[in-house]
Amino acid sequence: MMMVRSAYDKKKDDIHFEYWQRCRYLPEDKLIALLDHDNFELSLEAAASLQLRGGSKIIRLAQMDSFSNRYKRRALAAFILGQIKLNTKEEKISLKILYDLALNDQSAIVRSYAVSSFGHRCEKAKKKYADTLLSLAQSTVLDKSVMVRVSTAFALSVFKNRASIPLLIKLLKDTHSEVKNWAAFAVNVNNYDTPEIRNCFVLLLDEKNFEARFEAIIGLAKRQDKRVTQILIHELSQERIYDEMVEVTAYLGDVSLLPTLYQVKDKFGTFKELNTSIKVLEHL
């Protein structure tokens, strides 16, 4: 997914690194104690360390915590169960727990982590649980929480199945830009293409959220939809341009982009994506 980094993002990364450094060498009992820390981000980093270390003790703890009366422990349990190494029996139990949390937990953050983790488990199992995930997503695309709908879009990105398309179209029409962003990412990463998807992408060209707009621009260009030509010309005329947008001009195959690409060359010099796109368009 396209990420635009800000000073806020960098600060978050610095804090994340600080917490990672704090947790990486702690013994297991100290990490478990941190799961109850007031700082949820620190607790999440402790959970990530426990998830990475794995083992039956941590699996049992996460499975028990999924029934905790504290929502934070349920959320961390769902997170841990998403990518920890499980045997067949443990996986069966954990998937049932995640499914139930995703549908029924009162806390939106718990439901969100449960949906994402179910997606991770589906990805690890090489689509084995794809039908179950699709069944789950039928409900979670309608969840009142933006976080849960974002997680649903992410979960649908982890495997290719055209049965996902109607669900992703619902998410592309969501009222929240971050949901639409992740839905567009899921569509693009799996190369889905229908007239309705293209029309949804055209509507996303007016999004204020740059990342959602970016996914739509890239998606339309790769699908050779000329409705994106003028938008690409505008974006490539800015002071800050993105290699991916230069690259997809070759997919779009519209020679009216050549003057803009020549201007990019004059302004920024040559680079691989630019040279390739100019060469492709000059030979059309």
C-alpha positions in Angstrom: 0.0 0.0 0.0 1.1 3.5 -0.8 2.2 5.3 2.4 2.8 9.1 2.7 5.0 9.7 5.7 4.6 12.8 7.8 6.4 14.1 10.9 3.6 12.5 12.9 4.3 9.1 11.3 8.0 9.4 12.0 7.4 10.2 15.6 5.1 7.1 15.9 7.9 5.0 14.3 10.4 6.4 16.8 8.1 5.5 19.7 7.5 2.0 18.2 11.3 1.4 18.0 11.7 2.6 21.6 9.1 0.1 22.7 10.6 -2.7 20.6 14.0 -2.0 22.2 12.4 -2.1 25.6 10.6 -5.5 25.0 13.0 -7.4 22.8 15.2 -8.9 25.6 12.6 -9.0 28.5 11.8 -12.4 29.9 8.4 -13.9 29.3 7.0 -13.1 32.7 7.9 -9.4 32.3 6.3 -9.3 28.9 3.1 -10.9 30.2 3.1 -8.2 33.0 3.3 -5.5 30.4 0.0 -6.7 28.8 -1.7 -4.8 31.7 0.3 -1.6 31.2 -1.8 1.6 30.9 0.0 2.4 27.6 -1.8 0.2 25.1 1.0 0.7 22.4 3.6 -0.7 24.9 1.3 -3.6 25.7 0.9 -4.3 22.0 4.6 -4.4 21.5 4.9 -6.8 24.4 2.2 -8.9 22.8 4.1 -8.8 19.5 7.2 -10.1 21.3 5.2 -12.9 22.9 3.6 -13.8 19.6 7.1 -14.1 18.0 8.4 -16.3 20.8 5.4 -18.5 20.7 4.9 -21.7 22.7 2.0 -23.5 24.3 2.0 -21.3 27.4 1.5 -18.1 25.4 -1.1 -19.8 23.2 -3.1 -20.9 26.2 -2.8 -17.5 27.8 -4.1 -15.8 24.7 -7.0 -18.3 24.4 -7.9 -17.7 28.0 -7.5 -13.9 27.7 -10.0 -13.9 24.8 -12.7 -14.4 27.5 -11.3 -11.7 29.9 -13.7 -9.1 31.2 -11.1 -6.5 30.2 -11.4 -5.5 26.6 -7.7 -4.6 26.3 -6.7 -8.2 27.2 -9.2 -9.6 24.7 -7.8 -7.3 22.0 -4.2 -8.3 22.7 -5.3 -12.0 22.8 -6.9 -11.6 19.3 -3.7 -10.0 18.1 -1.4 -12.7 19.4 -3.6 -15.5 17.9 -3.3 -13.9 14.5 0.2 -14.9 13.7 1.6 -17.1 16.4 2.6 -20.6 15.3 -0.2 -23.1 16.1 -0.7 -26.8 15.7 -3.9 -28.2 14.0 -5.8 -28.4 17.3 -4.7 -25.0 18.5 -5.6 -23.4 15.2 -9.1 -24.9 15.2 -9.8 -23.5 18.7 -8.2 -20.2 17.9 -10.1 -19.7 14.7 -13.4 -20.3 16.5 -12.3 -17.8 19.2 -11.4 -15.1 16.6 -14.6 -15.7 14.6 -16.7 -15.3 17.7 -14.8 -12.2 18.9 -15.1 -10.6 15.4 -18.9 -11.0 15.4 -20.0 -10.6 19.0 -17.5 -8.7 21.1 -18.9 -5.4 22.4 -15.6 -3.6 21.9 -14.8 -2.3 18.4 -11.1 -2.6 18.9 -11.5 -6.3 19.9 -13.6 -7.0 16.8 -11.1 -5.1 14.6 -8.1 -7.2 15.9 -10.1 -10.4 15.6 -11.0 -9.7 11.9 -7.4 -8.8 11.0 -6.1 -11.9 12.8 -8.6 -14.1 11.1 -7.2 -12.7 7.8 -3.6 -13.4 8.9 -4.6 -17.0 9.8 -6.2 -17.4 6.4 -3.1 -16.1 4.7 -0.9 -18.5 6.6 -3.1 -21.5 5.8 -2.8 -20.7 2.1 -6.5 -19.9 1.6 -7.7 -23.0 3.6 -10.2 -20.8 5.5 -11.1 -18.5 2.7 -14.8 -19.5 2.6 -15.1 -19.0 6.4 -13.4 -15.6 6.1 -15.9 -14.6 3.3 -18.8 -15.7 5.5 -17.4 -13.5 8.4 -16.8 -10.6 6.1 -20.5 -10.6 5.0 -21.3 -9.4 8.5 -18.2 -7.2 9.3 -18.5 -5.1 6.1 -21.6 -3.7 7.8 -20.0 -3.2 11.2 -20.7 0.2 12.7 -17.0 0.6 13.6 -14.7 2.1 11.0 -11.8 0.1 12.5 -13.7 -3.2 11.9 -14.5 -2.2 8.3 -10.8 -1.3 7.7 -9.8 -4.7 9.1 -12.3 -6.4 6.9 -10.8 -4.7 3.8 -7.4 -5.8 4.9 -8.5 -9.4 5.5 -10.0 -9.6 2.0 -6.7 -8.5 0.6 -4.8 -11.5 1.8 -6.1 -14.0 -0.8 -7.6 -13.8 -4.3 -11.2 -15.0 -4.7 -13.6 -13.2 -7.0 -16.4 -13.9 -4.5 -14.7 -11.0 -2.5 -15.6 -8.5 -5.2 -19.2 -7.6 -4.1 -17.9 -7.1 -0.5 -15.1 -4.9 -1.6 -17.4 -2.8 -3.8 -19.5 -2.2 -0.6 -16.3 -1.1 1.1 -15.3 1.1 -1.9 -18.6 2.9 -1.4 -18.0 3.3 2.4 -18.5 6.7 4.0 -15.0 6.7 5.5 -11.9 7.3 3.4 -9.6 4.9 5.2 -12.0 2.1 4.6 -12.1 3.0 0.9 -8.3 3.2 0.8 -7.9 -0.4 2.1 -10.7 -1.7 -0.1 -8.9 -0.1 -3.2 -5.7 -1.7 -2.0 -7.3 -5.1 -1.7 -8.8 -4.7 -5.2 -5.4 -3.7 -6.7 -3.3 -6.3 -5.0 -5.6 -9.0 -6.3 -6.0 -7.5 -9.7 -9.8 -7.6 -9.7 -11.5 -5.8 -12.6 -15.1 -5.1 -13.3 -16.9 -2.0 -14.7 -18.3 -1.3 -11.2 -14.9 -1.4 -9.7 -13.6 1.1 -12.3 -16.6 3.4 -11.6 -15.8 3.3 -7.9 -12.2 4.2 -8.6 -13.3 7.1 -10.7 -15.3 8.4 -7.7 -12.2 8.0 -5.5 -10.3 10.4 -7.8 -12.1 13.2 -5.8 -11.1 11.8 -2.4 -9.2 14.2 -0.1 -7.4 11.2 1.3 -4.3 11.0 -0.9 -3.7 7.3 -0.3 -7.2 6.3 -1.4 -6.8 8.6 -4.4 -3.4 7.1 -5.2 -4.8 3.6 -5.2 -7.6 4.7 -7.6 -5.1 6.4 -10.0 -2.8 3.4 -10.1 -5.8 1.0 -10.4 -7.4 2.9 -13.3 -4.1 3.3 -15.2 -3.3 -0.4 -14.9 -6.8 -1.2 -16.2 -6.2 1.2 -19.2 -9.1 3.4 -18.2 -8.5 6.8 -20.0 -10.7 8.6 -17.4 -7.6 8.9 -15.3 -5.4 10.6 -18.0 -6.0 14.2 -16.9 -5.5 13.3 -13.2 -2.2 11.7 -14.0 -1.1 14.8 -16.0 -2.0 16.9 -13.0 -0.2 14.7 -10.5 2.9 14.5 -12.6 3.0 18.2 -12.9 3.5 18.7 -9.2 6.6 19.5 -7.3 6.5 16.1 -5.7 5.8 13.1 -7.9 5.8 9.3 -7.2 7.6 6.7 -9.2 4.6 4.5 -9.3 2.6 7.1 -11.1 5.3 7.5 -13.7 5.5 3.7 -14.1 1.7 3.2 -14.7 1.7 5.7 -17.6 3.1 2.8 -19.6 0.2 0.6 -18.6 -2.3 3.3 -19.5 -0.9 3.6 -23.0 -2.1 7.2 -23.7 0.3 9.1 -25.9 -1.1 12.4 -24.6 1.0 11.8 -21.5 4.3 12.1 -23.4 4.6 15.9 -23.1 4.2 15.6 -19.3 6.7 12.8 -19.1 9.2 15.0 -21.1 8.6 17.7 -18.6 9.3 15.3 -15.7 12.6 14.3 -17.5 13.6 18.0 -17.8 12.8 18.6 -14.2 14.1 15.5 -12.4 16.4 13.9 -14.9 16.1 10.3 -16.1 15.3 7.2 -14.0 14.2 3.7 -14.8 10.4 4.1 -14.6 10.5 7.3 -16.6 12.7 5.9 -19.3 10.5 2.8 -19.7 7.3 4.7 -19.9 8.6 7.2 -22.4 9.9 4.3 -24.5 6.6 2.5 -24.4 4.5 5.5 -25.3 6.9 6.7 -28.1 6.4 3.3 -29.8 2.6 3.4 -29.8 
